[in-house]
Amino acid sequence: MSVKNLSRQAGMSLTTMLVMVFIFGSMLLFLSQTVPAFIDDRFVKATLKSLTSGSMGIVGKSPRVVRDNLSKQFGLNNVRTAASDPKNWEIERIDEHYIVIIDYEVRNNLISNIDVVMHFRHRLDTRSPELCCTDRAKR
């Protein structure tokens, strides 16, 4: 390259740099509002899966024990979303087995009057625990 060509290269303009900062800042703001909800949701799934195994097994126990186990596990995992609210739980006993549905939404303010709304629904049927956390029913 000649010296003449190097002197014409100026780099990024101020406008381009401001656009890049705006885009990066917007992405960072969006991620900071959504990622914690998805992290909590992973703990919700893990808690539901743990209800069918080991000492936490709920088959044959009372609905109160199921509610207590859910509350304890959500407290231990520091689940802060609406998933930890018992109003969002449906616990149905069929013979010795349970169907546990956790249906909740997380609403976070993004900017001024713009909100990000995330809806989560998980279903556990203790008769087929391998299908945990997938809801095949229509909403």
Backbone torsions as a table, in degrees:
resi	resn	phi	psi	omega
1	MET	NA	143.1	178.8
2	SER	-88.4	164.2	179.4
3	VAL	-65.9	-29.7	-179.1
4	LYS	-64.3	-41.6	179.4
5	ASN	-70.3	-36.6	179.4
6	LEU	-66.5	-33.2	-177.6
7	SER	-72.0	-21.7	179.6
8	ARG	-84.3	-12.1	179.9
9	GLN	-82.1	120.7	-174.4
10	ALA	-108.5	-17.9	-178.3
11	GLY	93.7	-159.2	-176.0
12	MET	-81.8	137.1	178.6
13	SER	-76.3	164.7	179.7
14	LEU	-62.5	-40.0	179.8
15	THR	-62.7	-45.4	179.1
16	THR	-62.8	-40.7	179.6
17	MET	-64.5	-40.9	178.6
18	LEU	-66.0	-38.6	177.0
19	VAL	-63.7	-43.3	179.0
20	MET	-62.7	-42.1	178.7
21	VAL	-64.5	-40.8	178.8
22	PHE	-63.4	-46.0	180.0
23	ILE	-63.6	-46.4	179.6
24	PHE	-63.7	-41.9	178.5
25	GLY	-64.3	-40.2	178.0
26	SER	-63.6	-43.7	178.6
27	MET	-64.2	-41.2	179.4
28	LEU	-64.2	-40.9	178.1
29	LEU	-64.3	-45.6	179.5
30	PHE	-61.0	-46.4	-179.9
31	LEU	-64.5	-37.5	-179.4
32	SER	-67.2	-23.3	179.2
33	GLN	-91.5	-21.0	-175.4
34	THR	-105.8	-36.0	-174.8
35	VAL	-59.7	-43.3	178.8
36	PRO	-58.5	-34.7	178.5
37	ALA	-67.1	-38.7	179.1
38	PHE	-71.8	-32.2	175.3
39	ILE	-66.2	-45.7	176.6
40	ASP	-60.4	-38.4	-179.8
41	ASP	-64.2	-33.6	176.3
42	ARG	-65.0	-37.6	176.1
43	PHE	-66.9	-35.5	177.3
44	VAL	-62.5	-46.4	178.0
45	LYS	-61.0	-44.6	-179.8
46	ALA	-63.0	-38.6	178.6
47	THR	-65.2	-43.8	178.2
48	LEU	-61.7	-43.1	179.6
49	LYS	-64.5	-34.1	-178.1
50	SER	-73.2	-17.4	-179.7
51	LEU	-66.6	-18.4	-176.7
52	THR	-99.7	-2.3	-173.9
53	SER	-128.5	158.6	173.0
54	GLY	60.9	-146.9	-177.3
55	SER	-71.4	-15.8	179.9
56	MET	-87.3	-0.5	-177.7
57	GLY	-51.6	130.0	-174.0
58	ILE	-104.3	-4.7	-178.0
59	VAL	-62.3	124.7	178.4
60	GLY	86.4	-0.4	179.8
61	LYS	-98.4	171.3	-176.7
62	SER	-79.7	158.1	178.0
63	PRO	-59.6	-30.6	178.6
64	ARG	-64.5	-38.6	177.8
65	VAL	-64.1	-38.7	178.1
66	VAL	-62.7	-46.9	178.8
67	ARG	-62.2	-42.4	179.2
68	ASP	-63.5	-42.8	178.7
69	ASN	-62.5	-42.5	177.6
70	LEU	-62.3	-46.8	-179.7
71	SER	-60.5	-44.3	-179.8
72	LYS	-63.4	-45.6	-178.6
73	GLN	-66.1	-39.7	177.7
74	PHE	-65.7	-36.9	176.4
75	GLY	-65.8	-42.8	178.7
76	LEU	-63.9	-38.4	-178.3
77	ASN	-88.1	2.4	177.8
78	ASN	56.4	45.4	176.4
79	VAL	-74.8	119.0	-173.4
80	ARG	-101.8	-9.5	-174.3
81	THR	-82.4	-176.8	179.9
82	ALA	-66.3	-10.3	178.9
83	ALA	-63.2	-27.7	-178.2
84	SER	-81.3	-3.8	179.5
85	ASP	-86.5	119.6	-178.6
86	PRO	-58.5	-18.0	177.5
87	LYS	-66.3	-20.3	-178.4
88	ASN	-96.6	10.0	-179.4
89	TRP	-107.7	140.3	169.4
90	GLU	-121.3	119.2	-179.7
91	ILE	-120.8	115.1	-178.3
92	GLU	-119.5	127.5	-179.8
93	ARG	-98.3	128.6	176.4
94	ILE	-125.3	107.6	-174.2
95	ASP	56.1	-118.0	-179.7
96	GLU	-96.8	-2.3	-175.0
97	HIS	-108.9	165.9	-177.9
98	TYR	-127.5	152.0	163.9
99	ILE	-118.4	119.0	-179.0
100	VAL	-114.9	122.8	178.3
101	ILE	-120.0	127.6	174.2
102	ILE	-115.9	113.9	-175.4
103	ASP	-126.1	115.5	-176.8
104	TYR	-151.8	163.6	174.4
105	GLU	-131.1	150.4	178.7
106	VAL	-117.1	128.4	-179.6
107	ARG	-122.1	118.6	178.8
108	ASN	-120.8	138.7	178.1
109	ASN	-76.0	126.7	180.0
110	LEU	-92.0	-64.6	177.6
111	ILE	-144.5	129.1	175.8
112	SER	47.1	-106.9	-178.1
113	ASN	-105.0	21.6	178.6
114	ILE	-105.2	120.8	-179.3
115	ASP	-112.5	153.7	170.9
116	VAL	-107.3	122.9	-178.9
117	VAL	-115.6	126.0	178.8
118	MET	-121.5	130.3	-178.4
119	HIS	-112.7	130.6	-179.6
120	PHE	-125.9	140.2	176.9
121	ARG	-144.3	124.2	-179.8
122	HIS	-128.6	141.2	-177.2
123	ARG	-130.4	131.6	176.3
124	LEU	-122.0	123.2	172.6
125	ASP	-112.5	115.9	-174.6
126	THR	-68.3	-12.9	174.9
127	ARG	-74.4	-26.3	177.2
128	SER	-138.8	73.7	-175.5
129	PRO	-66.1	-18.0	179.2
130	GLU	-67.5	-18.2	177.3
131	LEU	-94.7	17.5	-176.8
132	CYS	-57.7	144.4	170.4
133	CYS	72.2	17.8	170.0
134	THR	-122.6	131.4	-179.5
135	ASP	-107.7	112.0	-178.5
136	ARG	-88.8	-8.7	-179.3
137	ALA	-78.2	151.7	177.4
138	LYS	-75.0	144.8	-178.6
139	ARG	-88.4	NA	NA
